[in-house]
Amino acid sequence: MTTTRWYFASVVALFAAMAVVSLSACGAESDPGDDGAATAEPYRIGAVLSLSGTYAGLGEPEKNTIEMEVERINDAGGVHGRPIEVIIVDDATDAETAVAVTTRLIEQDQVIALIGATGTGATMAMRQEVDRAGIPQVSIAGGTVITADFHPLVFQTAWSNSLVVPFTLRYLEEQGVQKVALIADSGGFGADGVAVIKDLIGATSLELVAEESFNPGDTDMTAQLTKIKTSGAEAVLMWNAGREAATVAKNMAALDLGIQLVGSHGNARLEFIEGAGPAAEDFVFAAGKVLVPEAYAPGSDEQVVATDFIERYTERYGVAPDTFAGHAYDGLYLVVEAMKRLPEEFTAEELRDEIESTNGFVGIGGVFTFSPTDHNGLSDDDLVMYRVSGGVWTLEK
């Protein structure tokens, strides 16, 4: 059984509506019933997701995943016979709103851990509240800064830009590209990616011949792309995670640039293909293996876990999960599996320590092994290149 609550918060003199979904098995404090369902006092976890704004296309599959998996966990007995309750709040793809809803989760809902945010900027903004409460945060965003700017309470499930950027630059070199133009959004993820690209490209054979930017919410990038068209670039490298990626692709087609568009793992979602339409054809990007399960080693634990998740998600929602659904799956289970390894009355500090001790957790994004110096726990072995062909993702040869 699920319940839904609605909260309203004031942020910088503006009122933002925040949908809050509380997911748990309902019932009096008791032992699990005969069907195994957990019914005692729940463990409460907060999830800060972008359900509106430019990252809404990322937040929706994350929310879907958490809803589906919480039901599954609780139907199987929860944790120590108690259900988990995940309180999902919308940060509206806004860092200040993320701080406000995080404060509410901590002070009013008294959550023991946080999942999120969807975006890098919101994830970093939440850190002050995470510090104050002393509870672990498992981010599902891809900015390098999230774990490179190391914090003992903060973990990450997405492949960071520090993994994906060099993987992508190597691909461009292998394709014989020499001159590259860069276009990125000015938000946290895009700015983080630009910094990593500019830091690493000098060690490659690639020459950066143009650099342009746009703001989240922009609806036309013709001016920036017109400059790129005259730069002599042989490929356009686009770094963003919002719906604006589709606009870039369509504007490139309208200008007849005639060169390869290569994106980031932030573009690994159906929203891009649907939004760009025919302009999405031949778009190339790096991401994890969940988009095409054949990318996993046949018969491996990773393939078994991913295939089960894909089948259940597709049956429930009528569409296959994307990488962002996978990030949410990993974030939820990294917390829940750590909870299971602890005695029933654990503290937030003990939960943080147990998450950090994660070793060989098979998730959707890869196999996670954290340490006191590595809170991302992934490698570029967890990445593959994709190409959009015929309106679907295919493995790049």
C-alpha positions as CSV (number, residue, x, y, z in Angstrom):
1,M,0.0,0.0,0.0
2,T,1.3,3.5,-0.8
3,T,0.3,6.9,0.5
4,T,0.8,10.3,-1.2
5,R,1.4,13.6,0.6
6,W,1.8,17.1,-0.8
7,Y,4.2,19.7,0.7
8,F,4.7,23.4,-0.2
9,A,7.9,25.2,0.5
10,S,9.0,28.8,0.2
11,V,12.4,29.3,-1.6
12,V,13.8,32.8,-2.1
13,A,10.3,34.3,-1.8
14,L,8.8,31.9,-4.3
15,F,6.5,29.0,-3.5
16,A,7.4,25.7,-5.2
17,A,5.0,22.8,-5.2
18,M,6.7,19.7,-4.2
19,A,5.1,16.3,-4.8
20,V,6.0,13.9,-2.0
21,V,5.4,10.2,-2.4
22,S,5.7,8.1,0.7
23,L,6.3,4.4,-0.2
24,S,5.9,1.7,2.4
25,A,3.9,-1.2,3.5
26,C,1.2,0.0,6.0
27,G,0.2,-1.7,9.2
28,A,0.6,-1.8,13.0
29,E,3.9,-2.7,14.6
30,S,4.2,-6.4,14.3
31,D,6.2,-9.2,12.9
32,P,6.1,-9.8,9.1
33,G,2.9,-11.6,8.1
34,D,2.6,-15.0,6.6
35,D,3.1,-13.6,3.1
36,G,6.5,-12.2,4.2
37,A,5.5,-8.5,3.9
38,A,7.1,-6.2,6.3
39,T,4.6,-4.3,8.6
40,A,6.6,-2.8,11.5
41,E,7.8,0.7,12.0
42,P,9.6,1.7,8.8
43,Y,13.1,2.9,8.2
44,R,12.7,6.2,6.4
45,I,14.9,7.3,3.5
46,G,14.6,10.5,1.5
47,A,15.0,10.8,-2.2
48,V,15.5,14.2,-3.9
49,L,14.6,13.8,-7.6
50,S,14.0,16.2,-10.5
51,L,10.3,15.5,-11.3
52,S,9.9,18.9,-13.0
53,G,12.2,21.3,-14.8
54,T,14.9,20.5,-17.4
55,Y,15.9,17.2,-15.7
56,A,12.3,15.9,-15.4
57,G,13.1,13.3,-18.1
58,L,15.7,11.9,-15.7
59,G,13.7,12.1,-12.5
60,E,10.7,10.2,-13.8
61,P,12.4,6.8,-14.4
62,E,14.3,7.3,-11.1
63,K,11.0,7.7,-9.3
64,N,9.5,4.7,-11.2
65,T,12.4,2.5,-10.1
66,I,12.2,3.5,-6.5
67,E,8.5,2.9,-6.3
68,M,8.8,-0.5,-8.0
69,E,11.8,-1.7,-5.9
70,V,10.4,-0.5,-2.5
71,E,7.3,-2.6,-3.1
72,R,9.5,-5.5,-4.0
73,I,11.7,-5.1,-0.9
74,N,8.8,-4.7,1.5
75,D,6.9,-7.6,0.0
76,A,9.9,-9.8,0.7
77,G,10.0,-8.7,4.4
78,G,11.8,-5.4,4.3
79,V,14.8,-4.9,6.4
80,H,14.9,-6.8,9.8
81,G,11.2,-7.3,9.4
82,R,10.5,-3.6,9.1
83,P,9.5,-1.9,5.8
84,I,11.5,0.8,4.2
85,E,9.7,4.1,3.5
86,V,11.2,6.2,0.7
87,I,9.9,9.8,0.8
88,I,10.3,11.2,-2.7
89,V,10.5,15.0,-3.2
90,D,10.8,17.2,-6.3
91,D,13.7,19.6,-6.5
92,A,12.3,21.1,-9.7
93,T,15.9,20.9,-11.2
94,D,16.8,23.8,-8.9
95,A,19.6,23.8,-6.3
96,E,17.9,26.1,-3.8
97,T,14.8,24.0,-3.9
98,A,16.9,20.9,-3.4
99,V,18.3,22.4,-0.2
100,A,14.7,23.3,1.0
101,V,13.3,19.9,0.5
102,T,16.4,18.2,2.0
103,T,15.9,20.3,5.1
104,R,12.3,19.1,5.3
105,L,13.3,15.5,4.9
106,I,15.8,15.8,7.7
107,E,13.9,17.9,10.2
108,Q,10.3,16.8,9.6
109,D,10.6,13.2,8.2
110,Q,13.8,12.4,10.1
111,V,15.2,10.2,7.3
112,I,18.3,8.1,8.1
113,A,19.8,8.4,4.6
114,L,19.4,10.4,1.4
115,I,19.3,9.3,-2.3
116,G,19.9,12.0,-4.8
117,A,19.9,14.5,-6.3
118,T,19.2,13.8,-9.9
119,G,21.6,16.7,-10.9
120,T,25.1,17.6,-10.0
121,G,24.3,21.2,-8.9
122,A,21.5,20.1,-6.6
123,T,23.7,17.2,-5.2
124,M,26.4,19.7,-4.2
125,A,24.0,22.2,-2.8
126,M,22.5,19.5,-0.5
127,R,25.9,18.9,1.1
128,Q,25.5,21.6,3.7
129,E,22.3,19.9,5.1
130,V,24.0,16.4,4.9
131,D,26.8,17.8,7.0
132,R,24.5,19.3,9.5
133,A,22.5,16.1,9.9
134,G,25.5,13.7,9.7
135,I,23.6,11.2,7.5
136,P,24.9,9.4,4.3
137,Q,23.9,10.7,0.9
138,V,24.0,8.5,-2.2
139,S,24.0,10.8,-5.3
140,I,22.6,9.6,-8.6
141,A,24.2,12.4,-10.6
142,G,27.3,12.2,-12.8
143,G,29.5,15.2,-12.0
144,T,33.1,14.4,-11.2
145,V,33.1,17.0,-8.4
146,I,30.6,14.9,-6.3
147,T,33.2,12.4,-5.3
148,A,36.4,14.1,-6.4
149,D,35.7,16.8,-3.9
150,F,35.8,14.0,-1.4
151,H,33.3,14.0,1.5
152,P,33.0,11.0,3.9
153,L,29.2,11.2,3.9
154,V,28.7,11.4,0.1
155,F,28.6,8.4,-2.4
156,Q,27.8,8.3,-6.1
157,T,26.2,5.7,-8.4
158,A,26.6,7.4,-11.8
159,W,29.8,7.1,-13.8
160,S,31.5,10.4,-13.1
161,N,32.7,12.7,-15.8
162,S,36.3,11.7,-14.9
163,L,35.5,8.2,-16.3
164,V,33.3,9.1,-19.2
165,V,35.2,12.0,-20.7
166,P,38.5,10.2,-21.3
167,F,36.5,7.2,-22.6
168,T,34.8,9.5,-25.1
169,L,37.9,11.3,-26.1
170,R,39.6,8.0,-26.9
171,Y,36.7,7.1,-29.1
172,L,37.0,10.3,-31.0
173,E,40.7,9.6,-31.6
174,E,40.0,6.1,-32.7
175,Q,37.6,7.5,-35.3
176,G,40.3,9.6,-36.7
177,V,38.8,12.9,-35.6
178,Q,41.4,15.7,-35.1
179,K,39.4,18.9,-34.6
180,V,36.5,19.0,-32.0
181,A,34.0,21.7,-31.1
182,L,32.5,21.7,-27.6
183,I,29.0,22.8,-26.7
184,A,27.7,22.4,-23.1
185,D,25.1,23.7,-20.7
186,S,26.1,26.1,-18.0
187,G,24.6,24.0,-15.2
188,G,26.5,21.8,-12.7
189,F,26.9,18.7,-14.8
190,G,27.8,20.6,-18.0
191,A,30.2,22.9,-16.3
192,D,31.9,20.0,-14.6
193,G,32.2,18.1,-17.9
194,V,33.7,21.1,-19.6
195,A,36.3,21.4,-16.9
196,V,37.3,17.8,-17.2
197,I,37.4,17.9,-21.0
198,K,39.6,21.0,-21.1
199,D,41.9,19.4,-18.5
200,L,42.3,16.2,-20.4
201,I,42.2,17.1,-24.1
202,G,45.7,18.5,-24.1
203,A,47.0,14.9,-23.5
204,T,45.3,13.6,-26.6
205,S,45.7,14.2,-30.4
206,L,42.5,16.2,-30.4
207,E,42.4,20.0,-31.0
208,L,39.5,22.0,-29.4
209,V,38.7,24.5,-32.2
210,A,35.4,26.0,-30.7
211,E,33.7,26.2,-27.3
212,E,30.1,27.3,-26.9
213,S,27.6,27.2,-24.1
214,F,23.9,27.5,-23.4
215,N,21.7,27.8,-20.3
216,P,19.3,25.2,-19.0
217,G,15.9,26.0,-20.5
218,D,17.3,27.6,-23.7
219,T,15.2,26.7,-26.8
220,D,17.5,27.6,-29.7
221,M,21.3,27.1,-30.1
222,T,21.5,28.2,-33.8
223,A,23.8,31.1,-33.0
224,Q,26.3,28.9,-31.1
225,L,26.2,26.2,-33.8
226,T,26.6,28.7,-36.6
227,K,30.0,29.7,-35.0
228,I,30.9,26.0,-34.7
229,K,30.0,25.5,-38.4
230,T,32.8,27.9,-39.4
231,S,35.4,26.5,-37.0
232,G,36.6,23.6,-39.1
233,A,35.4,21.1,-36.5
234,E,35.1,17.5,-37.6
235,A,32.8,16.5,-34.6
236,V,30.7,18.3,-32.1
237,L,31.1,17.1,-28.5
238,M,27.9,18.0,-26.5
239,W,28.0,17.8,-22.7
240,N,24.6,18.2,-20.9
241,A,21.9,16.1,-19.3
242,G,18.8,18.2,-20.0
243,R,16.1,18.3,-22.6
244,E,18.1,20.9,-24.5
245,A,20.2,18.1,-26.1
246,A,17.4,17.5,-28.5
247,T,17.4,21.1,-29.6
248,V,21.1,21.0,-30.3
249,A,20.6,17.9,-32.5
250,K,17.7,19.5,-34.4
251,N,19.5,22.8,-34.8
252,M,22.5,21.0,-36.2
253,A,20.3,19.2,-38.7
254,A,18.7,22.5,-39.8
255,L,22.1,24.1,-40.3
256,D,23.3,21.0,-42.2
257,L,26.5,20.9,-40.3
258,G,27.1,17.4,-41.6
259,I,29.5,16.3,-38.8
260,Q,29.2,13.8,-36.0
261,L,27.4,14.7,-32.8
262,V,28.8,13.0,-29.8
263,G,27.2,13.3,-26.4
264,S,27.6,12.5,-22.7
265,H,26.1,9.8,-20.5
266,G,23.6,12.5,-19.5
267,N,21.9,12.0,-22.9
268,A,21.2,8.3,-22.4
269,R,17.4,8.6,-22.3
270,L,14.4,8.1,-24.5
271,E,13.5,11.8,-24.1
272,F,16.4,12.7,-26.3
273,I,15.5,10.3,-29.1
274,E,11.8,11.3,-29.0
275,G,12.6,15.0,-28.7
276,A,15.2,15.1,-31.5
277,G,13.2,12.8,-33.9
278,P,15.1,12.1,-37.1
279,A,17.9,14.4,-35.9
280,A,18.8,11.8,-33.3
281,E,19.9,9.4,-35.9
282,D,23.6,8.4,-35.7
283,F,24.0,10.3,-32.4
284,V,26.9,8.6,-30.4
285,F,27.5,8.6,-26.7
286,A,29.1,6.5,-23.9
287,A,27.1,5.0,-21.0
288,G,26.6,1.9,-19.0
289,K,25.4,-1.5,-20.4
290,V,21.8,-1.5,-19.4
291,L,20.5,0.1,-22.6
292,V,21.5,-3.0,-24.6
293,P,21.7,-6.0,-22.2
294,E,23.8,-7.9,-24.8
295,A,26.7,-5.7,-23.7
296,Y,26.9,-7.6,-20.4
297,A,29.1,-10.7,-20.4
298,P,26.7,-13.7,-21.1
299,G,25.7,-15.5,-18.0
300,S,27.5,-13.1,-15.7
301,D,25.9,-11.9,-12.4
302,E,25.7,-8.4,-14.0
303,Q,23.6,-9.7,-16.9
304,V,21.3,-11.7,-14.6
305,V,20.6,-8.7,-12.3
306,A,20.1,-6.3,-15.2
307,T,17.9,-8.6,-17.2
308,D,15.6,-9.2,-14.2
309,F,15.4,-5.5,-13.6
310,I,14.7,-4.7,-17.3
311,E,12.0,-7.3,-17.5
312,R,10.2,-6.2,-14.4
313,Y,10.5,-2.5,-15.2
314,T,9.3,-3.0,-18.8
315,E,6.3,-5.1,-17.7
316,R,5.3,-2.5,-15.2
317,Y,5.8,0.7,-17.2
318,G,5.5,-0.4,-20.8
319,V,9.0,0.9,-21.7
320,A,12.5,-0.4,-21.0
321,P,14.5,1.4,-18.3
322,D,17.2,3.9,-19.1
323,T,20.5,4.6,-17.3
324,F,18.8,6.9,-14.9
325,A,16.5,4.2,-13.7
326,G,19.6,2.2,-13.2
327,H,21.2,4.9,-11.1
328,A,18.2,5.0,-8.8
329,Y,18.2,1.2,-8.5
330,D,21.8,1.2,-7.5
331,G,21.4,4.1,-5.0
332,L,18.4,2.4,-3.3
333,Y,20.1,-1.0,-3.0
334,L,23.4,0.3,-1.9
335,V,21.6,1.8,1.1
336,V,19.3,-1.1,1.7
337,E,21.9,-3.8,1.5
338,A,24.1,-1.9,3.9
339,M,21.1,-1.7,6.3
340,K,20.6,-5.4,6.1
341,R,24.2,-6.1,7.1
342,L,23.8,-4.0,10.3
343,P,21.9,-4.9,13.5
344,E,18.4,-3.6,13.7
345,E,19.0,-0.5,15.8
346,F,21.8,1.0,13.7
347,T,22.8,4.7,13.6
348,A,23.4,7.0,10.6
349,E,27.1,6.9,11.3
350,E,27.1,3.1,11.3
351,L,25.1,3.1,8.1
352,R,27.6,5.4,6.5
353,D,30.5,3.1,7.5
354,E,28.6,0.1,6.1
355,I,27.9,1.7,2.8
356,E,31.6,2.6,2.5
357,S,32.5,-1.1,3.1
358,T,30.5,-2.1,0.0
359,N,32.6,-4.6,-2.0
360,G,31.6,-6.2,-5.2
361,F,27.9,-5.0,-5.2
362,V,26.4,-6.0,-8.5
363,G,24.3,-3.1,-9.7
364,I,22.8,-1.9,-12.9
365,G,25.6,0.6,-13.6
366,G,28.3,-1.8,-12.8
367,V,30.1,-3.6,-9.9
368,F,30.6,-1.2,-7.0
369,T,33.5,-1.4,-4.6
370,F,33.8,1.6,-2.3
371,S,36.8,2.5,0.0
372,P,37.8,5.3,2.4
373,T,39.2,7.1,-0.6
374,D,36.8,6.1,-3.4
375,H,33.0,6.7,-3.1
376,N,32.3,6.2,-6.8
377,G,33.6,2.6,-7.0
378,L,33.2,2.2,-10.8
379,S,35.7,1.9,-13.7
380,D,35.5,2.5,-17.5
381,D,35.1,-1.3,-17.9
382,D,31.4,-0.5,-17.0
383,L,31.0,1.7,-20.1
384,V,30.3,1.1,-23.7
385,M,29.6,3.3,-26.8
386,Y,26.1,3.6,-28.3
387,R,24.8,4.8,-31.5
388,V,21.2,5.8,-32.2
389,S,20.1,3.8,-35.3
390,G,16.6,3.5,-36.5
391,G,15.3,5.4,-33.5
392,V,16.8,2.9,-31.0
393,W,20.0,2.4,-29.1
394,T,22.5,0.1,-30.7
395,L,26.1,-0.9,-29.6
396,E,28.7,1.1,-31.5
397,K,30.9,-1.3,-33.4
